[in-house]
Amino acid sequence: MLSLVSSDATDIRDRGRRRPSANLDQRAFRANLFVVVGSVLFVLGRALLALAGPGPAVLALREAGGGERPPDTDATILRGGRA
């Protein structure tokens, strides 16, 4: 069986594709930066939801509670019927 590695090769691994450690450090820094930015955006989104979420419910309660008036008394009803 013939080998794909030349007869004068001392090692079968390809050394040309290795990346220097500086590139790995740069990638690690970029990954950490993305994690931090993503976390900050997640927290801001949650804060906006917490602030905007109860808004419509509070407005509905204000409209329902502020527009009610006490029930009419018998005297008020009789006075309204004479006019």
Jmol script that loads the backbone (N, CA, C; Angstrom):
load data "model"
ATOM      1  N   MET A   1       0.845  -1.165   0.000  1.00  0.00           N
ATOM      2  CA  MET A   1       0.000   0.000   0.000  1.00  0.00           C
ATOM      3  C   MET A   1       0.899   1.238   0.000  1.00  0.00           C
ATOM      4  N   LEU A   2       0.589   2.180  -0.831  1.00  0.00           N
ATOM      5  CA  LEU A   2       1.392   3.397  -0.929  1.00  0.00           C
ATOM      6  C   LEU A   2       0.905   4.439   0.070  1.00  0.00           C
ATOM      7  N   SER A   3       1.823   5.149   0.640  1.00  0.00           N
ATOM      8  CA  SER A   3       1.498   6.190   1.592  1.00  0.00           C
ATOM      9  C   SER A   3       1.313   7.517   0.872  1.00  0.00           C
ATOM     10  N   LEU A   4       0.445   8.358   1.412  1.00  0.00           N
ATOM     11  CA  LEU A   4       0.229   9.686   0.838  1.00  0.00           C
ATOM     12  C   LEU A   4       1.258  10.693   1.337  1.00  0.00           C
ATOM     13  N   VAL A   5       2.041  10.294   2.312  1.00  0.00           N
ATOM     14  CA  VAL A   5       3.070  11.171   2.866  1.00  0.00           C
ATOM     15  C   VAL A   5       4.373  10.868   2.144  1.00  0.00           C
ATOM     16  N   SER A   6       5.086  11.922   1.813  1.00  0.00           N
ATOM     17  CA  SER A   6       6.351  11.709   1.104  1.00  0.00           C
ATOM     18  C   SER A   6       7.350  10.965   1.986  1.00  0.00           C
ATOM     19  N   SER A   7       8.314  10.339   1.363  1.00  0.00           N
ATOM     20  CA  SER A   7       9.271   9.510   2.099  1.00  0.00           C
ATOM     21  C   SER A   7      10.244  10.341   2.932  1.00  0.00           C
ATOM     22  N   ASP A   8      10.451  11.601   2.607  1.00  0.00           N
ATOM     23  CA  ASP A   8      11.392  12.421   3.382  1.00  0.00           C
ATOM     24  C   ASP A   8      10.710  13.196   4.507  1.00  0.00           C
ATOM     25  N   ALA A   9       9.405  13.031   4.729  1.00  0.00           N
ATOM     26  CA  ALA A   9       8.680  13.749   5.782  1.00  0.00           C
ATOM     27  C   ALA A   9       9.009  13.155   7.144  1.00  0.00           C
ATOM     28  N   THR A  10       9.261  14.013   8.127  1.00  0.00           N
ATOM     29  CA  THR A  10       9.551  13.548   9.478  1.00  0.00           C
ATOM     30  C   THR A  10       8.297  13.538  10.352  1.00  0.00           C
ATOM     31  N   ASP A  11       7.285  14.286   9.941  1.00  0.00           N
ATOM     32  CA  ASP A  11       6.049  14.364  10.715  1.00  0.00           C
ATOM     33  C   ASP A  11       4.888  14.410   9.732  1.00  0.00           C
ATOM     34  N   ILE A  12       3.784  13.739  10.023  1.00  0.00           N
ATOM     35  CA  ILE A  12       2.684  13.697   9.061  1.00  0.00           C
ATOM     36  C   ILE A  12       1.678  14.831   9.268  1.00  0.00           C
ATOM     37  N   ARG A  13       1.850  15.616  10.305  1.00  0.00           N
ATOM     38  CA  ARG A  13       0.926  16.720  10.545  1.00  0.00           C
ATOM     39  C   ARG A  13       1.281  17.912   9.666  1.00  0.00           C
ATOM     40  N   ASP A  14       0.252  18.643   9.273  1.00  0.00           N
ATOM     41  CA  ASP A  14       0.454  19.818   8.443  1.00  0.00           C
ATOM     42  C   ASP A  14       0.709  21.022   9.340  1.00  0.00           C
ATOM     43  N   ARG A  15       1.871  21.566   9.292  1.00  0.00           N
ATOM     44  CA  ARG A  15       2.234  22.709  10.132  1.00  0.00           C
ATOM     45  C   ARG A  15       1.773  24.039   9.536  1.00  0.00           C
ATOM     46  N   GLY A  16       1.421  24.060   8.280  1.00  0.00           N
ATOM     47  CA  GLY A  16       1.072  25.310   7.628  1.00  0.00           C
ATOM     48  C   GLY A  16      -0.262  25.889   8.061  1.00  0.00           C
ATOM     49  N   ARG A  17      -1.127  25.090   8.636  1.00  0.00           N
ATOM     50  CA  ARG A  17      -2.457  25.565   8.995  1.00  0.00           C
ATOM     51  C   ARG A  17      -2.575  26.001  10.449  1.00  0.00           C
ATOM     52  N   ARG A  18      -1.551  25.925  11.187  1.00  0.00           N
ATOM     53  CA  ARG A  18      -1.600  26.372  12.582  1.00  0.00           C
ATOM     54  C   ARG A  18      -1.726  27.877  12.653  1.00  0.00           C
ATOM     55  N   ARG A  19      -2.490  28.313  13.627  1.00  0.00           N
ATOM     56  CA  ARG A  19      -2.658  29.754  13.813  1.00  0.00           C
ATOM     57  C   ARG A  19      -1.847  30.190  15.022  1.00  0.00           C
ATOM     58  N   PRO A  20      -1.287  31.352  14.969  1.00  0.00           N
ATOM     59  CA  PRO A  20      -0.523  31.821  16.127  1.00  0.00           C
ATOM     60  C   PRO A  20      -1.442  32.093  17.314  1.00  0.00           C
ATOM     61  N   SER A  21      -0.860  32.081  18.487  1.00  0.00           N
ATOM     62  CA  SER A  21      -1.668  32.265  19.693  1.00  0.00           C
ATOM     63  C   SER A  21      -2.270  33.662  19.771  1.00  0.00           C
ATOM     64  N   ALA A  22      -1.691  34.645  19.108  1.00  0.00           N
ATOM     65  CA  ALA A  22      -2.251  35.996  19.121  1.00  0.00           C
ATOM     66  C   ALA A  22      -3.636  36.001  18.489  1.00  0.00           C
ATOM     67  N   ASN A  23      -3.813  35.218  17.443  1.00  0.00           N
ATOM     68  CA  ASN A  23      -5.118  35.127  16.805  1.00  0.00           C
ATOM     69  C   ASN A  23      -6.136  34.497  17.753  1.00  0.00           C
ATOM     70  N   LEU A  24      -5.706  33.508  18.521  1.00  0.00           N
ATOM     71  CA  LEU A  24      -6.601  32.882  19.483  1.00  0.00           C
ATOM     72  C   LEU A  24      -6.980  33.856  20.590  1.00  0.00           C
ATOM     73  N   ASP A  25      -6.020  34.648  21.035  1.00  0.00           N
ATOM     74  CA  ASP A  25      -6.314  35.655  22.058  1.00  0.00           C
ATOM     75  C   ASP A  25      -7.313  36.684  21.531  1.00  0.00           C
ATOM     76  N   GLN A  26      -7.146  37.079  20.286  1.00  0.00           N
ATOM     77  CA  GLN A  26      -8.054  38.048  19.669  1.00  0.00           C
ATOM     78  C   GLN A  26      -9.466  37.466  19.573  1.00  0.00           C
ATOM     79  N   ARG A  27      -9.567  36.209  19.200  1.00  0.00           N
ATOM     80  CA  ARG A  27     -10.885  35.572  19.101  1.00  0.00           C
ATOM     81  C   ARG A  27     -11.535  35.426  20.474  1.00  0.00           C
ATOM     82  N   ALA A  28     -10.749  35.100  21.483  1.00  0.00           N
ATOM     83  CA  ALA A  28     -11.288  34.981  22.842  1.00  0.00           C
ATOM     84  C   ALA A  28     -11.790  36.334  23.335  1.00  0.00           C
ATOM     85  N   PHE A  29     -11.042  37.397  23.048  1.00  0.00           N
ATOM     86  CA  PHE A  29     -11.474  38.732  23.441  1.00  0.00           C
ATOM     87  C   PHE A  29     -12.775  39.101  22.743  1.00  0.00           C
ATOM     88  N   ARG A  30     -12.863  38.813  21.461  1.00  0.00           N
ATOM     89  CA  ARG A  30     -14.080  39.130  20.707  1.00  0.00           C
ATOM     90  C   ARG A  30     -15.278  38.340  21.237  1.00  0.00           C
ATOM     91  N   ALA A  31     -15.066  37.083  21.562  1.00  0.00           N
ATOM     92  CA  ALA A  31     -16.148  36.261  22.109  1.00  0.00           C
ATOM     93  C   ALA A  31     -16.624  36.812  23.451  1.00  0.00           C
ATOM     94  N   ASN A  32     -15.692  37.201  24.301  1.00  0.00           N
ATOM     95  CA  ASN A  32     -16.063  37.783  25.589  1.00  0.00           C
ATOM     96  C   ASN A  32     -16.796  39.107  25.404  1.00  0.00           C
ATOM     97  N   LEU A  33     -16.375  39.898  24.435  1.00  0.00           N
ATOM     98  CA  LEU A  33     -17.046  41.164  24.160  1.00  0.00           C
ATOM     99  C   LEU A  33     -18.484  40.923  23.712  1.00  0.00           C
ATOM    100  N   PHE A  34     -18.690  39.932  22.855  1.00  0.00           N
ATOM    101  CA  PHE A  34     -20.046  39.611  22.407  1.00  0.00           C
ATOM    102  C   PHE A  34     -20.923  39.140  23.566  1.00  0.00           C
ATOM    103  N   VAL A  35     -20.351  38.387  24.471  1.00  0.00           N
ATOM    104  CA  VAL A  35     -21.118  37.926  25.634  1.00  0.00           C
ATOM    105  C   VAL A  35     -21.528  39.113  26.498  1.00  0.00           C
ATOM    106  N   VAL A  36     -20.621  40.047  26.724  1.00  0.00           N
ATOM    107  CA  VAL A  36     -20.933  41.215  27.549  1.00  0.00           C
ATOM    108  C   VAL A  36     -21.990  42.076  26.876  1.00  0.00           C
ATOM    109  N   VAL A  37     -21.830  42.358  25.578  1.00  0.00           N
ATOM    110  CA  VAL A  37     -22.800  43.187  24.858  1.00  0.00           C
ATOM    111  C   VAL A  37     -24.164  42.496  24.826  1.00  0.00           C
ATOM    112  N   GLY A  38     -24.181  41.207  24.602  1.00  0.00           N
ATOM    113  CA  GLY A  38     -25.442  40.470  24.603  1.00  0.00           C
ATOM    114  C   GLY A  38     -26.122  40.497  25.956  1.00  0.00           C
ATOM    115  N   SER A  39     -25.351  40.379  27.018  1.00  0.00           N
ATOM    116  CA  SER A  39     -25.917  40.424  28.362  1.00  0.00           C
ATOM    117  C   SER A  39     -26.503  41.796  28.669  1.00  0.00           C
ATOM    118  N   VAL A  40     -25.805  42.839  28.283  1.00  0.00           N
ATOM    119  CA  VAL A  40     -26.311  44.203  28.520  1.00  0.00           C
ATOM    120  C   VAL A  40     -27.598  44.426  27.742  1.00  0.00           C
ATOM    121  N   LEU A  41     -27.651  44.005  26.493  1.00  0.00           N
ATOM    122  CA  LEU A  41     -28.874  44.169  25.702  1.00  0.00           C
ATOM    123  C   LEU A  41     -30.017  43.349  26.280  1.00  0.00           C
ATOM    124  N   PHE A  42     -29.733  42.166  26.788  1.00  0.00           N
ATOM    125  CA  PHE A  42     -30.764  41.343  27.407  1.00  0.00           C
ATOM    126  C   PHE A  42     -31.340  42.033  28.639  1.00  0.00           C
ATOM    127  N   VAL A  43     -30.480  42.593  29.473  1.00  0.00           N
ATOM    128  CA  VAL A  43     -30.942  43.277  30.687  1.00  0.00           C
ATOM    129  C   VAL A  43     -31.756  44.516  30.321  1.00  0.00           C
ATOM    130  N   LEU A  44     -31.315  45.270  29.318  1.00  0.00           N
ATOM    131  CA  LEU A  44     -32.079  46.443  28.893  1.00  0.00           C
ATOM    132  C   LEU A  44     -33.449  46.046  28.350  1.00  0.00           C
ATOM    133  N   GLY A  45     -33.514  44.969  27.598  1.00  0.00           N
ATOM    134  CA  GLY A  45     -34.798  44.498  27.085  1.00  0.00           C
ATOM    135  C   GLY A  45     -35.734  44.086  28.200  1.00  0.00           C
ATOM    136  N   ARG A  46     -35.203  43.394  29.198  1.00  0.00           N
ATOM    137  CA  ARG A  46     -36.032  42.995  30.340  1.00  0.00           C
ATOM    138  C   ARG A  46     -36.519  44.215  31.112  1.00  0.00           C
ATOM    139  N   ALA A  47     -35.678  45.229  31.254  1.00  0.00           N
ATOM    140  CA  ALA A  47     -36.090  46.438  31.961  1.00  0.00           C
ATOM    141  C   ALA A  47     -37.201  47.160  31.205  1.00  0.00           C
ATOM    142  N   LEU A  48     -37.085  47.233  29.877  1.00  0.00           N
ATOM    143  CA  LEU A  48     -38.137  47.868  29.091  1.00  0.00           C
ATOM    144  C   LEU A  48     -39.448  47.101  29.188  1.00  0.00           C
ATOM    145  N   LEU A  49     -39.376  45.786  29.185  1.00  0.00           N
ATOM    146  CA  LEU A  49     -40.598  44.993  29.344  1.00  0.00           C
ATOM    147  C   LEU A  49     -41.215  45.200  30.720  1.00  0.00           C
ATOM    148  N   ALA A  50     -40.388  45.307  31.736  1.00  0.00           N
ATOM    149  CA  ALA A  50     -40.906  45.511  33.088  1.00  0.00           C
ATOM    150  C   ALA A  50     -41.577  46.871  33.221  1.00  0.00           C
ATOM    151  N   LEU A  51     -41.041  47.867  32.532  1.00  0.00           N
ATOM    152  CA  LEU A  51     -41.634  49.204  32.605  1.00  0.00           C
ATOM    153  C   LEU A  51     -42.872  49.339  31.734  1.00  0.00           C
ATOM    154  N   ALA A  52     -42.856  48.739  30.561  1.00  0.00           N
ATOM    155  CA  ALA A  52     -43.965  48.896  29.624  1.00  0.00           C
ATOM    156  C   ALA A  52     -45.062  47.873  29.852  1.00  0.00           C
ATOM    157  N   GLY A  53     -44.780  46.786  30.505  1.00  0.00           N
ATOM    158  CA  GLY A  53     -45.765  45.729  30.690  1.00  0.00           C
ATOM    159  C   GLY A  53     -47.006  46.140  31.454  1.00  0.00           C
ATOM    160  N   PRO A  54     -46.888  46.720  32.647  1.00  0.00           N
ATOM    161  CA  PRO A  54     -48.092  47.060  33.409  1.00  0.00           C
ATOM    162  C   PRO A  54     -48.776  48.347  32.955  1.00  0.00           C
ATOM    163  N   GLY A  55     -48.224  49.046  31.982  1.00  0.00           N
ATOM    164  CA  GLY A  55     -48.809  50.323  31.545  1.00  0.00           C
ATOM    165  C   GLY A  55     -50.259  50.245  31.115  1.00  0.00           C
ATOM    166  N   PRO A  56     -50.627  49.379  30.173  1.00  0.00           N
ATOM    167  CA  PRO A  56     -52.031  49.304  29.755  1.00  0.00           C
ATOM    168  C   PRO A  56     -52.974  48.886  30.877  1.00  0.00           C
ATOM    169  N   ALA A  57     -52.518  48.014  31.772  1.00  0.00           N
ATOM    170  CA  ALA A  57     -53.365  47.585  32.875  1.00  0.00           C
ATOM    171  C   ALA A  57     -53.636  48.731  33.840  1.00  0.00           C
ATOM    172  N   VAL A  58     -52.610  49.539  34.097  1.00  0.00           N
ATOM    173  CA  VAL A  58     -52.781  50.678  34.996  1.00  0.00           C
ATOM    174  C   VAL A  58     -53.737  51.696  34.376  1.00  0.00           C
ATOM    175  N   LEU A  59     -53.601  51.948  33.079  1.00  0.00           N
ATOM    176  CA  LEU A  59     -54.505  52.883  32.416  1.00  0.00           C
ATOM    177  C   LEU A  59     -55.942  52.385  32.441  1.00  0.00           C
ATOM    178  N   ALA A  60     -56.147  51.107  32.244  1.00  0.00           N
ATOM    179  CA  ALA A  60     -57.498  50.547  32.278  1.00  0.00           C
ATOM    180  C   ALA A  60     -58.105  50.686  33.675  1.00  0.00           C
ATOM    181  N   LEU A  61     -57.306  50.487  34.710  1.00  0.00           N
ATOM    182  CA  LEU A  61     -57.813  50.650  36.072  1.00  0.00           C
ATOM    183  C   LEU A  61     -58.141  52.108  36.378  1.00  0.00           C
ATOM    184  N   ARG A  62     -57.348  53.019  35.876  1.00  0.00           N
ATOM    185  CA  ARG A  62     -57.629  54.444  36.101  1.00  0.00           C
ATOM    186  C   ARG A  62     -58.936  54.847  35.442  1.00  0.00           C
ATOM    187  N   GLU A  63     -59.134  54.403  34.204  1.00  0.00           N
ATOM    188  CA  GLU A  63     -60.359  54.758  33.501  1.00  0.00           C
ATOM    189  C   GLU A  63     -61.575  54.142  34.178  1.00  0.00           C
ATOM    190  N   ALA A  64     -61.481  52.920  34.621  1.00  0.00           N
ATOM    191  CA  ALA A  64     -62.615  52.260  35.262  1.00  0.00           C
ATOM    192  C   ALA A  64     -62.894  52.858  36.636  1.00  0.00           C
ATOM    193  N   GLY A  65     -61.848  53.146  37.392  1.00  0.00           N
ATOM    194  CA  GLY A  65     -62.044  53.674  38.743  1.00  0.00           C
ATOM    195  C   GLY A  65     -62.414  55.146  38.759  1.00  0.00           C
ATOM    196  N   GLY A  66     -61.883  55.937  37.854  1.00  0.00           N
ATOM    197  CA  GLY A  66     -62.126  57.377  37.868  1.00  0.00           C
ATOM    198  C   GLY A  66     -63.467  57.772  37.272  1.00  0.00           C
ATOM    199  N   GLY A  67     -64.042  56.966  36.427  1.00  0.00           N
ATOM    200  CA  GLY A  67     -65.288  57.323  35.764  1.00  0.00           C
ATOM    201  C   GLY A  67     -66.526  56.935  36.550  1.00  0.00           C
ATOM    202  N   GLU A  68     -66.393  56.152  37.607  1.00  0.00           N
ATOM    203  CA  GLU A  68     -67.552  55.723  38.373  1.00  0.00           C
ATOM    204  C   GLU A  68     -68.014  56.820  39.311  1.00  0.00           C
ATOM    205  N   ARG A  69     -69.318  56.855  39.521  1.00  0.00           N
ATOM    206  CA  ARG A  69     -69.861  57.786  40.497  1.00  0.00           C
ATOM    207  C   ARG A  69     -70.745  56.988  41.445  1.00  0.00           C
ATOM    208  N   PRO A  70     -71.013  57.543  42.596  1.00  0.00           N
ATOM    209  CA  PRO A  70     -71.832  56.794  43.559  1.00  0.00           C
ATOM    210  C   PRO A  70     -73.261  56.627  43.024  1.00  0.00           C
ATOM    211  N   PRO A  71     -73.952  55.579  43.459  1.00  0.00           N
ATOM    212  CA  PRO A  71     -75.314  55.370  42.974  1.00  0.00           C
ATOM    213  C   PRO A  71     -76.245  56.505  43.402  1.00  0.00           C
ATOM    214  N   ASP A  72     -77.249  56.758  42.584  1.00  0.00           N
ATOM    215  CA  ASP A  72     -78.208  57.831  42.879  1.00  0.00           C
ATOM    216  C   ASP A  72     -79.097  57.437  44.052  1.00  0.00           C
ATOM    217  N   THR A  73     -79.436  58.439  44.844  1.00  0.00           N
ATOM    218  CA  THR A  73     -80.353  58.208  45.965  1.00  0.00           C
ATOM    219  C   THR A  73     -81.789  58.269  45.454  1.00  0.00           C
ATOM    220  N   ASP A  74     -82.717  57.864  46.271  1.00  0.00           N
ATOM    221  CA  ASP A  74     -84.133  57.895  45.897  1.00  0.00           C
ATOM    222  C   ASP A  74     -84.600  59.322  45.635  1.00  0.00           C
ATOM    223  N   ALA A  75     -84.131  60.263  46.428  1.00  0.00           N
ATOM    224  CA  ALA A  75     -84.539  61.657  46.264  1.00  0.00           C
ATOM    225  C   ALA A  75     -84.058  62.206  44.928  1.00  0.00           C
ATOM    226  N   THR A  76     -82.838  61.851  44.528  1.00  0.00           N
ATOM    227  CA  THR A  76     -82.311  62.337  43.254  1.00  0.00           C
ATOM    228  C   THR A  76     -83.124  61.769  42.090  1.00  0.00           C
ATOM    229  N   ILE A  77     -83.515  60.539  42.192  1.00  0.00           N
ATOM    230  CA  ILE A  77     -84.292  59.924  41.118  1.00  0.00           C
ATOM    231  C   ILE A  77     -85.677  60.587  41.035  1.00  0.00           C
ATOM    232  N   LEU A  78     -86.316  60.833  42.183  1.00  0.00           N
ATOM    233  CA  LEU A  78     -87.647  61.476  42.179  1.00  0.00           C
ATOM    234  C   LEU A  78     -87.572  62.912  41.640  1.00  0.00           C
ATOM    235  N   ARG A  79     -86.529  63.653  41.998  1.00  0.00           N
ATOM    236  CA  ARG A  79     -86.378  65.013  41.488  1.00  0.00           C
ATOM    237  C   ARG A  79     -86.177  65.002  39.979  1.00  0.00           C
ATOM    238  N   GLY A  80     -85.444  64.056  39.451  1.00  0.00           N
ATOM    239  CA  GLY A  80     -85.202  63.967  38.016  1.00  0.00           C
ATOM    240  C   GLY A  80     -86.476  63.612  37.285  1.00  0.00           C
ATOM    241  N   GLY A  81     -87.379  62.862  37.882  1.00  0.00           N
ATOM    242  CA  GLY A  81     -88.604  62.461  37.208  1.00  0.00           C
ATOM    243  C   GLY A  81     -89.625  63.592  37.127  1.00  0.00           C
ATOM    244  N   ARG A  82     -89.569  64.589  38.033  1.00  0.00           N
ATOM    245  CA  ARG A  82     -90.511  65.703  37.999  1.00  0.00           C
ATOM    246  C   ARG A  82     -90.159  66.710  36.943  1.00  0.00           C
ATOM    247  N   ALA A  83     -88.937  66.803  36.585  1.00  0.00           N
ATOM    248  CA  ALA A  83     -88.528  67.866  35.663  1.00  0.00           C
ATOM    249  C   ALA A  83     -88.869  67.593  34.240  1.00  0.00           C
TER     250      ALA A  83
END
end "model"
wireframe off; spacefill off
backbone 0.3
color backbone group
